Amino acid sequence: MLTSPGDKFLNWIGFDHVASLTEVHLHAMSLLSEQIHVPASALLENPLRFIELLDKHKIVYTFGPNFFLTLLRDSLIAAGASFNADLSNLRALISGGESNVVATADDLTQELRRFGLQGEVVRPGFAKGLEFANLGTCIPGIELRILKAGDVPAKVSEVGDLQVSGPIVFDHYFNNLTATKESFTADGWFNTGDLAFVDASGNLNLTGRTKDTIIVNGVKWSSTEIETAVEEEGIPGVVHSYTVAFPYRATNSPTEEICVVYAPAYSTDDDHARFETATAIGKTVSLITGKKPDHLIPLPPNLLEKSSLGKISRTKVRAAFEKGEYAAFEKGDTDALTRYQNSQFKAAETKTEKVVQETLAQLLEIPAADIGMGASIFDLGITSFNLITLKASIERNIKTEVDIPMSIMLVEPTVGAISSAIDVALTKPQEYNPIVPLQPHGSKTPLFCIHPGSGDILVFIALAAHFSTRPVYAIRTRGYNPNERLFTSIKETADTYAEHIRKTQPEGPYAIAGYSLGSTLAYEVGKVLEAQGQEVKFLASIDYPPHIRHYVKHLDWIDVLLHIAFFLELIDEATMVKITPHLHTLGRDAAVQHILDIGDKERMVALAIDAQKLGLISDIAENFRVNVAVYDPVGTVQNLDVFVADPPRYAANGRADWRENKLGRWTDFSRTETIFHDCPGIHAKMLNTPHMADFAKIFKAAMKRRGV
């Protein structure tokens, strides 16, 4: 039992809600227990007051919906170690009334444990591994069923309409035959109006309300999922917990439109903040649905009235929109955004600018006149898949025999800067700069991503797209351009990267991540920065162990070529193993040609891989192998986060061995807790598009837990 006579209860929810009336008030009365009631405004203005009251009154049982748990978590992270309390009496912080984000509950549990918390006190129907917590199984007296269209029973994990029945379920509405007829099936089951599925463990999982589903071109999206994504992004221009998403189908429209309203945190005359906020929301929504909101409307908070539980009625907001009550606000916002964009727009002037502009327009199928010189090619829609095509198309359209370095497209990726850099590159070599701004917008702590063994950073482009309010920089190696010498040691590499990181961000706290071999470099960069008195608040190894010398010391250039071909997905792992003996009988040029002969031709075209480029990438990776072969990790850093995928067969006997015996050794190199995060996919493909949405959620949650 969670409670017993004499336990103390705390409530701050209005008595018009079941959470207050039954979960706390009647529950406490049944035990003859003391109950403390606090006005909601006191806690919403200062969430830490909640912790203080739990401590002061030795509370055993309380309640808080997901939005408040989020506020509480963020407040605790911001307060840091200076805030203390004794929560050893607390047994349950019940949560409900809206979808609970599992990561939020998990993060909050971690924060509360430093106050003497025992076990998982936050109880939202906990279900690690899911985005939203499940509701468990039925209690005695109630049963459920999930039906799809045509009253067909849903299979395990199939979403359908949730219906319930049983002796504890009401069987009619009082004096309302119409509502009763609409809500109950012919065989007496109550149709809840919820969409749900039952997982393989028999647990009920809600996915949304029937009326809250947005159907775009036949694909269903959850309003709750969209709202949660915007809230979790922590966009500075959005007032927390005042975001509402809903569908709207215009007259004669073939599909529904996505509508998002929010309360702005910026001044009405701050057009720059308005634009940054709209851009961030648009990116966040498009990552989920594949398109930006059709209607994005900032509204005064007083027009988004909350219930006693802090919920905004999506039905009321949608009705107000359809009545035209928000039309003036939407027009005012559109006019302000247009005014700002016009003030920032710079047209193409030079010959090269016009060539780059036209090339982008053709590739992305957008009007050339809409492409300003200050626009980032990544904001326009360039990805790791079409970046190489863009480079080749520009070279062709400029009619030059010179190979334009890929770094020109990356170091300063605006249309104007790329054009200027091309003009310079055609006359003199480019100076090495490892910093590549993949996503330059936002005020949060920047994230620096260090390349894998190939030295290439295209793998980070998809990850950067998931950060709309945080600058993301990739770090590229030396050696890709003709005038760049290779690094002579891991130390020289780390010193160089740390120097350029501080040129970009002079003072900490820093957030640094390395993928594959980049994990080694990230660790060494972290040590350099800490030795300079800087704080590295987030340091991540993306699926690479600290001890790597034994993996590489017996390899040679041919082995590196094989691994590069596998990593670039030119060949699969089985092919790599099969052809290894044969390739070792060949010379360098013949080995490269053999890979080109048997490899994935479409992939080669997409990456613009030829013999020269494949050889160059292998040279760079071989140089890192030589440097790593004499490297052993020493020292420690403040903290480490390790992201785990399925390992290559040659590296470990499955994920468990990889995590516990290889990646697990990172615990020896952190002065505080090393946190491990399980991620989908195999090592070589964990950052690819099929896994990126899930990886980004895990990665962003880890950063939030570290307070960055």
C-alpha positions in Angstrom: 0.0 0.0 0.0 1.2 3.5 -0.8 -0.7 5.2 2.0 -1.8 4.5 5.5 -3.6 6.4 8.3 -1.6 9.4 9.5 0.1 10.1 6.1 0.0 13.7 4.9 -1.4 14.8 1.5 -0.7 17.9 -0.5 -3.1 19.3 -3.2 -3.0 22.4 -5.3 -5.6 21.4 -8.0 -9.1 23.0 -8.0 -11.9 20.9 -6.5 -13.7 20.8 -9.8 -11.1 18.2 -11.0 -11.1 14.5 -10.1 -7.4 14.7 -9.2 -8.2 17.0 -6.3 -11.6 15.6 -5.2 -10.8 11.8 -5.3 -7.1 11.4 -5.7 -6.3 13.6 -2.7 -9.3 14.9 -0.8 -11.5 11.8 -0.5 -8.5 9.6 -0.3 -7.1 11.5 2.7 -10.5 11.6 4.4 -10.8 7.8 4.1 -7.6 7.5 6.1 -8.4 10.3 8.5 -5.2 11.9 7.3 -4.1 15.5 7.3 -4.3 17.3 4.0 -2.6 20.6 3.0 -4.2 22.7 0.2 -2.3 25.4 -1.7 -3.5 27.8 -4.4 -2.2 26.8 -7.8 -0.8 30.3 -8.5 1.6 30.0 -5.7 3.3 27.0 -7.2 3.1 28.0 -10.9 4.9 31.2 -10.1 7.6 29.4 -8.2 7.6 25.6 -8.8 10.4 25.1 -6.2 7.8 26.2 -3.5 6.2 22.8 -4.2 9.4 21.0 -3.1 9.7 23.3 0.0 6.1 22.4 1.0 6.7 18.7 0.5 9.7 19.0 2.9 8.1 21.3 5.4 5.0 19.2 5.9 6.6 15.8 5.4 4.2 15.0 2.6 3.6 11.3 1.6 1.2 11.7 -1.3 0.6 14.4 -3.9 -0.3 15.1 -7.5 1.0 17.0 -10.5 0.1 16.9 -14.2 2.8 16.6 -16.9 3.1 20.4 -17.6 3.9 21.0 -13.9 6.4 18.1 -13.8 8.2 19.8 -16.7 8.3 23.1 -14.9 9.5 21.4 -11.7 12.2 19.5 -13.5 13.5 22.7 -15.3 13.4 24.7 -12.1 15.4 22.1 -10.3 18.0 21.8 -13.0 18.3 25.6 -13.1 18.7 25.8 -9.3 21.5 23.3 -9.2 23.2 21.8 -6.2 22.5 24.9 -4.0 18.9 23.9 -3.6 18.3 21.2 -0.9 15.3 19.5 0.6 14.3 16.3 2.5 11.8 14.2 0.6 12.4 10.9 2.3 8.7 10.8 3.4 7.4 11.2 -0.2 6.0 7.9 -1.6 4.0 9.0 -4.6 3.7 12.0 -6.9 0.7 10.9 -8.9 0.4 12.4 -12.4 -2.4 12.3 -15.0 -5.0 14.4 -16.7 -2.8 14.7 -19.8 -0.2 12.6 -21.6 2.9 12.1 -19.5 6.3 12.3 -21.3 8.3 9.4 -20.0 11.6 11.3 -20.3 10.2 14.1 -18.2 9.2 11.6 -15.4 12.5 9.9 -15.6 14.5 13.1 -15.5 12.5 14.5 -12.6 13.0 11.2 -10.7 16.7 11.6 -11.1 16.5 15.2 -9.8 14.4 14.3 -6.8 16.6 11.4 -5.8 19.2 13.8 -4.4 16.6 14.8 -1.8 16.4 11.3 -0.3 13.7 10.0 -2.6 13.2 6.3 -2.5 12.4 4.4 -5.8 10.3 5.7 -8.6 8.0 8.1 -6.7 6.8 9.8 -9.9 3.9 7.6 -11.0 2.5 8.4 -14.4 1.8 4.8 -15.5 5.6 4.6 -16.0 6.9 2.9 -19.1 10.5 3.4 -20.1 11.2 3.0 -23.8 8.1 4.9 -24.8 7.6 8.6 -25.5 4.4 8.7 -23.5 3.7 6.7 -20.3 1.2 3.8 -20.6 -1.8 3.3 -18.3 -1.1 -0.3 -17.3 -3.8 -2.9 -17.2 -7.5 -2.9 -16.1 -8.4 -2.8 -12.5 -11.1 -5.2 -11.2 -14.6 -4.3 -12.5 -13.6 -2.9 -15.9 -12.5 -4.4 -19.2 -11.5 -2.7 -22.4 -11.4 -3.4 -26.1 -9.8 -1.6 -29.1 -11.8 -1.6 -32.3 -10.7 -0.4 -35.8 -12.9 0.7 -38.6 -15.9 -1.6 -39.1 -15.7 -2.7 -35.5 -12.8 -5.0 -36.3 -10.8 -5.9 -33.1 -7.3 -4.4 -33.3 -4.2 -6.6 -33.0 -1.4 -6.0 -30.6 0.0 -2.5 -31.0 -2.6 -1.5 -33.6 -4.3 1.8 -32.9 -8.1 2.0 -32.7 -11.1 3.3 -30.7 -10.9 2.6 -27.0 -14.1 1.2 -25.5 -14.7 0.1 -21.9 -17.3 -1.9 -20.0 -17.9 -3.5 -16.6 -19.8 -3.1 -13.3 -17.9 0.1 -12.3 -18.5 1.8 -15.6 -21.5 4.1 -15.7 -24.2 2.9 -18.2 -26.0 6.2 -19.1 -26.0 10.0 -18.9 -28.5 11.4 -16.4 -31.6 12.7 -18.3 -29.7 12.8 -21.6 -30.8 10.0 -23.9 -29.2 11.6 -26.9 -25.7 11.7 -25.3 -26.2 8.1 -24.0 -27.1 6.8 -27.5 -24.1 8.6 -29.1 -21.6 7.3 -26.5 -22.6 3.7 -26.0 -22.5 0.9 -28.5 -25.4 -1.4 -29.2 -23.9 -4.1 -27.0 -23.4 -1.7 -24.1 -19.7 -0.6 -24.3 -18.8 3.0 -23.6 -16.9 4.7 -26.4 -14.4 6.9 -24.7 -13.4 9.0 -27.7 -9.8 8.0 -27.1 -7.4 6.4 -29.6 -5.3 3.7 -28.1 -3.5 0.4 -28.5 -2.6 -2.5 -26.2 1.1 -3.4 -26.3 2.7 -6.8 -26.2 2.7 -6.7 -22.4 -1.0 -6.0 -22.2 -0.6 -2.4 -21.2 -3.0 0.3 -22.5 -1.4 3.1 -24.4 -3.3 6.3 -25.3 -2.3 8.0 -28.5 -4.8 10.9 -28.6 -8.4 11.8 -28.9 -10.5 10.9 -32.0 -11.3 14.6 -32.4 -7.7 15.6 -31.8 -6.1 13.8 -34.7 -4.8 15.8 -37.7 -5.0 14.0 -41.0 -2.7 15.3 -43.6 -2.7 13.6 -47.0 -4.1 10.4 -45.4 -1.5 10.3 -42.6 -2.7 10.8 -39.0 -0.8 13.0 -36.6 -1.5 13.5 -32.9 -2.2 17.1 -31.7 -0.6 16.1 -28.4 2.6 14.9 -30.0 2.9 18.2 -31.9 2.2 20.3 -28.8 4.7 18.2 -26.7 7.4 18.7 -29.3 7.0 22.4 -29.3 7.0 22.6 -25.5 10.0 20.3 -25.1 12.0 22.3 -27.6 12.0 25.2 -25.1 11.7 27.9 -27.7 12.5 31.3 -26.0 9.6 33.1 -27.7 6.9 30.7 -26.5 5.3 30.9 -23.1 5.5 27.4 -21.6 2.3 25.3 -21.6 0.4 27.7 -23.8 0.7 25.8 -27.1 -2.4 24.3 -28.9 -2.4 22.2 -32.1 -5.6 21.3 -33.9 -6.8 20.4 -37.4 -8.8 22.6 -39.8 -10.3 21.7 -43.2 -11.1 24.6 -45.4 -14.0 24.5 -47.8 -13.3 22.3 -50.8 -9.8 21.4 -49.3 -8.7 17.8 -50.1 -6.9 17.5 -46.7 -6.8 18.9 -43.3 -4.5 21.8 -42.4 -2.2 22.0 -39.3 -3.1 24.9 -37.0 -0.9 25.9 -34.0 -1.6 28.8 -31.7 0.8 29.9 -28.9 1.2 32.6 -26.3 4.3 34.7 -27.3 7.0 35.6 -24.8 8.3 38.4 -26.9 7.2 42.0 -27.2 4.6 42.6 -30.0 7.0 45.1 -31.7 10.0 42.7 -31.7 9.8 41.4 -35.3 13.2 39.6 -35.0 12.0 37.5 -32.0 8.7 36.9 -33.8 10.5 35.6 -36.9 12.9 33.4 -34.8 10.0 32.0 -32.9 7.9 31.2 -36.0 11.0 29.6 -37.7 11.7 27.4 -34.6 8.0 26.3 -34.3 7.9 25.6 -38.1 11.0 23.5 -38.0 9.8 21.5 -35.0 6.4 20.8 -36.5 7.9 19.9 -39.9 10.2 17.3 -38.3 7.2 15.4 -37.1 4.7 15.9 -39.9 6.8 16.7 -42.9 5.3 20.2 -43.3 5.2 23.5 -41.5 1.9 24.7 -39.8 -0.6 26.1 -42.3 -1.7 28.5 -39.6 0.6 29.7 -36.9 -0.9 32.3 -34.6 0.5 34.1 -31.6 -2.3 34.9 -29.1 -2.5 36.9 -25.8 -2.5 34.4 -22.9 -5.9 35.7 -21.7 -7.4 34.2 -24.9 -6.1 30.7 -24.0 -8.0 30.1 -20.8 -6.8 27.2 -18.6 -8.8 24.8 -16.5 -8.0 24.3 -12.8 -5.6 21.5 -13.9 -3.8 23.9 -16.2 -5.3 22.5 -19.4 -6.4 24.5 -22.4 -9.6 23.3 -24.2 -8.5 22.4 -27.7 -12.2 22.2 -28.7 -12.8 25.8 -27.6 -9.7 27.1 -29.3 -10.6 25.3 -32.6 -14.1 26.7 -32.4 -12.8 30.2 -31.9 -10.5 29.8 -34.9 -13.2 28.5 -37.1 -15.5 31.5 -36.1 -12.7 33.9 -37.3 -12.0 35.2 -33.8 -8.2 34.8 -34.4 -8.2 36.2 -38.0 -7.0 39.7 -37.0 -4.1 38.2 -34.9 -3.1 35.9 -37.8 -3.1 38.8 -40.3 -1.1 41.0 -37.9 1.5 38.3 -37.4 1.7 37.6 -41.2 2.2 41.3 -41.9 4.9 41.6 -39.3 6.8 38.6 -40.6 6.6 39.8 -44.1 7.9 43.2 -43.1 10.8 41.7 -41.2 11.8 39.3 -44.1 11.7 42.1 -46.6 14.0 44.2 -44.4 16.5 41.4 -44.2 16.4 40.3 -47.8 19.5 40.9 -50.0 19.2 40.1 -53.7 21.8 38.4 -55.8 24.2 40.8 -57.5 27.4 39.2 -58.7 27.6 36.6 -61.4 28.5 33.8 -58.9 25.7 34.8 -56.6 23.2 34.5 -59.4 24.6 31.1 -60.4 24.4 29.7 -56.9 20.9 31.2 -56.5 19.6 29.6 -59.7 21.3 26.3 -59.0 19.6 26.1 -55.6 16.3 27.1 -57.1 16.5 24.3 -59.7 17.6 21.7 -57.1 15.0 22.6 -54.5 12.2 23.6 -56.9 11.6 27.0 -55.3 11.5 30.4 -57.0 15.0 31.9 -57.4 13.6 35.4 -56.4 12.8 34.0 -52.9 16.4 33.0 -52.2 18.2 35.9 -50.5 21.9 36.0 -50.0 21.6 35.8 -46.2 19.7 32.5 -46.4 21.4 29.3 -45.1 21.4 26.5 -47.6 20.3 24.1 -44.8 17.3 26.3 -43.9 16.3 26.3 -47.5 16.2 22.5 -47.6 19.7 21.2 -48.4 20.5 17.9 -46.7 23.4 15.5 -46.6 21.8 13.7 -49.6 21.6 16.6 -52.0 24.6 18.7 -50.7 27.0 16.8 -53.0 24.6 17.2 -55.9 24.5 21.0 -55.2 28.3 21.2 -55.2 28.6 19.3 -58.5 25.8 21.4 -60.1 27.5 24.7 -59.0 30.8 23.5 -60.5 29.0 22.6 -63.8 27.1 25.9 -63.9 30.1 28.0 -63.2 31.9 26.2 -65.9 35.2 25.7 -64.0 37.7 22.9 -64.1 38.6 23.7 -60.4 37.2 21.2 -57.8 35.4 23.5 -55.4 36.2 22.2 -51.8 33.2 20.9 -50.0 34.3 23.0 -47.0 33.2 26.1 -48.9 29.6 24.8 -48.8 29.9 24.2 -45.0 32.1 26.7 -43.2 29.7 29.7 -43.8 26.6 28.1 -45.5 24.7 31.2 -46.6 24.2 31.8 -50.3 26.2 35.0 -50.3 29.1 33.7 -48.3 29.3 30.5 -50.4 29.4 32.7 -53.5 32.2 34.9 -52.1 34.2 31.9 -51.0 33.9 30.3 -54.4 35.3 33.5 -56.0 38.2 33.4 -53.6 38.8 29.7 -54.1 39.1 30.1 -57.8 42.1 32.3 -57.3 43.8 31.1 -54.1 43.7 28.1 -51.6 41.2 28.2 -48.8 42.5 28.5 -45.2 41.7 25.6 -42.9 38.8 26.2 -40.5 37.3 23.1 -38.8 34.1 24.8 -37.5 31.1 24.1 -39.8 27.9 25.9 -38.7 25.1 23.4 -39.5 22.4 25.3 -37.6 23.5 28.8 -36.5 20.3 30.0 -34.8 19.3 30.1 -31.2 20.5 31.3 -27.8 21.1 27.9 -26.0 24.5 26.5 -25.3 26.0 25.5 -28.8 26.6 21.9 -29.6 29.9 20.9 -31.2 29.9 17.6 -33.1 33.2 15.9 -33.9 33.6 13.8 -37.0 34.1 10.0 -37.1 37.2 8.3 -38.5 36.5 9.3 -42.0 36.8 13.0 -41.0 33.5 13.7 -42.7 30.7 15.7 -41.0 27.7 15.2 -43.4 26.4 12.6 -40.9 25.5 15.4 -38.5 23.3 17.4 -40.9 20.2 15.4 -40.1 20.9 15.7 -36.3 21.4 19.5 -36.6 17.9 19.9 -38.1 16.4 18.7 -34.9 17.8 21.7 -33.0 15.8 24.8 -33.9 16.8 26.9 -30.8 20.4 25.7 -30.3 23.4 26.5 -32.6 25.0 23.3 -33.9 28.5 23.2 -35.2 30.3 20.2 -36.8 34.1 19.9 -36.7 35.8 18.6 -39.8 39.3 17.3 -40.0 42.3 18.5 -42.1 43.3 16.8 -45.3 40.3 17.1 -47.6 41.6 20.2 -49.4 44.9 20.3 -51.3 46.7 22.7 -48.9 45.8 20.9 -45.7 48.3 18.6 -44.0 47.1 15.7 -41.9 47.3 15.7 -38.1 50.3 14.1 -36.5 48.7 13.0 -33.2 45.5 12.8 -31.2 46.9 15.6 -29.0 47.5 17.9 -31.9 44.0 17.2 -33.2 42.4 17.9 -29.8 44.4 21.1 -29.2 43.5 22.4 -32.7 39.8 21.7 -32.2 39.7 23.2 -28.7 41.4 26.3 -30.0 38.7 26.8 -32.8 35.9 25.9 -30.4 36.9 28.7 -28.1 37.2 31.1 -31.1 33.6 30.3 -31.9 32.4 30.2 -28.2 35.0 32.0 -26.0 33.6 30.8 -22.7 31.7 27.8 -21.3 29.7 25.9 -20.5 30.4 23.7 -23.5 28.5 20.9 -25.1 30.6 18.5 -27.1 29.7 15.2 -28.8 31.8 12.8 -30.9 30.6 10.0 -33.1 32.6 6.8 -33.4 36.3 7.8 -33.4 35.1 11.3 -32.7 34.3 10.1 -29.2 38.0 9.8 -28.5 38.6 13.3 -29.9 35.6 14.7 -27.9 37.0 13.3 -24.7 40.5 14.8 -25.3 38.9 18.2 -26.3 36.9 18.1 -23.1 40.1 17.6 -21.1 41.8 20.5 -22.9 38.9 22.8 -22.1 38.7 21.8 -18.5 42.5 22.3 -18.1 41.9 25.9 -19.3 39.4 26.4 -16.5 36.3 26.0 -18.6 33.2 24.0 -17.8 32.2 21.2 -20.1 28.6 20.5 -19.0 27.8 17.9 -21.7 30.3 15.5 -23.2 29.0 12.6 -25.3 30.5 9.5 -26.8 28.2 8.3 -29.6 28.8 4.5 -29.6 32.6 4.2 -29.2 34.7 2.8 -26.4 37.6 4.5 -24.6 40.1 1.7 -25.2 40.6 1.4 -29.0 44.3 0.7 -29.6 43.7 -3.1 -29.7 41.0 -2.7 -32.4 43.4 -0.9 -34.8 47.0 -1.7 -34.1 47.0 -4.8 -36.4 45.1 -3.2 -39.2 46.5 -1.7 -42.4 45.4 0.7 -45.2 43.4 -2.1 -46.9 41.4 -2.8 -43.7 40.7 0.9 -43.3 39.5 1.0 -46.9 37.1 -1.9 -46.2 35.7 -0.2 -43.1 35.2 3.1 -44.9 33.4 1.3 -47.7 31.1 -0.3 -45.1 30.7 2.9 -43.1 29.7 4.8 -46.3 27.3 1.9 -47.1 29.0 1.0 -50.4 29.1 -2.6 -49.1 27.4 -4.4 -46.3 29.1 -6.1 -43.3 28.8 -9.6 -44.8 30.5 -8.4 -48.0 33.2 -6.7 -46.0 34.0 -9.9 -44.2 33.8 -12.0 -47.4 36.2 -9.9 -49.5 38.8 -9.1 -46.8 41.2 -11.9 -47.7 41.1 -11.2 -51.4 41.6 -7.4 -51.0 44.7 -8.0 -49.0 46.3 -9.7 -52.1 45.7 -6.5 -54.1 47.6 -3.2 -54.3 46.0 0.1 -53.3 44.6 1.1 -56.7 43.3 -2.4 -57.5 41.6 -2.7 -54.0 39.9 0.7 -54.5 38.7 -0.4 -57.9 37.4 -3.7 -56.6 35.2 -1.8 -54.1 33.9 0.4 -56.9 33.2 -2.6 -59.1 31.1 -4.5 -56.5 29.7 -1.6 -54.4 26.3 0.1 -54.4 26.3 2.2 -57.6 23.4 4.4 -56.6 25.1 5.2 -53.3 28.4 6.1 -55.1 26.5 8.5 -57.3 24.8 10.1 -54.3 28.1 10.6 -52.5 30.0 11.5 -55.6 32.5 8.7 -54.8 35.2 7.9 -57.3 38.6 6.2 -57.0 40.3 9.5 -56.0 37.8 10.4 -53.3 37.6 6.9 -51.8 41.3 6.8 -51.7 41.5 10.2 -50.0 38.9 9.3 -47.4 40.9 6.1 -46.7 44.1 8.1 -46.4 42.5 10.4 -43.8 41.1 7.4 -41.8 44.4 5.5 -42.0 46.2 8.6 -40.6 43.8 8.5 -37.6 44.3 4.8 -37.2 48.1 5.3 -37.0 47.6 8.1 -34.4 45.1 5.9 -32.4 47.5 2.9 -32.5 49.8 4.7 -30.0 47.0 6.3 -28.0 45.8 5.4 -24.5 43.2 7.4 -22.7 44.3 9.0 -19.4 42.8 11.4 -16.9 39.1 12.2 -16.3 36.4 14.7 -17.3 33.6 16.0 -15.1 30.8 13.9 -16.7 30.1 11.6 -19.7 27.0 10.5 -21.6 27.4 7.4 -23.7 24.9 6.5 -26.5 24.7 2.8 -27.3 23.8 1.1 -30.6 24.2 -2.5 -31.9 28.0 -3.0 -32.5 29.7 -4.4 -35.5 30.3 -8.2 -35.2 34.0 -7.8 -34.9 33.8 -5.3 -32.0 31.6 -7.2 -29.5 29.3 -10.2 -28.9 26.1 -8.3 -29.1 24.8 -5.1 -27.5 25.0 -6.3 -23.9 28.7 -7.1 -24.2 29.4 -3.9 -26.1 27.7 -1.8 -23.4 28.9 -3.6 -20.3 32.5 -4.6 -21.3 33.5 -2.0 -23.9 31.5 1.2 -23.7 31.2 0.6 -19.9 34.8 1.4 -19.4 34.0 5.1 -19.9 33.0 5.0 -16.2 36.7 5.0 -15.4 37.2 8.4 -17.1 34.4 10.4 -15.5 34.5 12.1 -12.1 30.7 11.8 -11.7 28.1 9.4 -12.9 28.4 8.2 -16.5 25.0 7.9 -18.0 24.3 5.3 -20.8 21.5 5.8 -23.3 20.2 2.9 -25.5 19.6 4.0 -29.1 18.0 2.2 -32.1 20.0 0.8 -35.0 23.5 -0.4 -35.7 26.7 1.6 -35.2 27.2 2.5 -38.8 23.6 3.6 -39.3 22.4 5.0 -36.0 22.5 8.6 -37.2 20.8 7.8 -40.5 17.3 9.1 -41.4 15.3 6.0 -40.3 16.6 6.3 -36.7 17.3 10.1 -36.5 13.9 11.1 -34.9 14.3 8.6 -32.1 18.0 9.3 -31.6 17.4 13.1 -31.5 14.7 12.7 -28.8 17.1 10.6 -26.7 20.0 12.9 -27.3 18.1 16.1 -26.5 16.7 14.6 -23.3 20.2 13.7 -22.2 21.3 17.3 -22.8 18.4 18.6 -20.8 19.3 16.3 -17.9 22.8 17.8 -17.9 21.3 21.3 -17.8 22.3 22.5 -21.2 
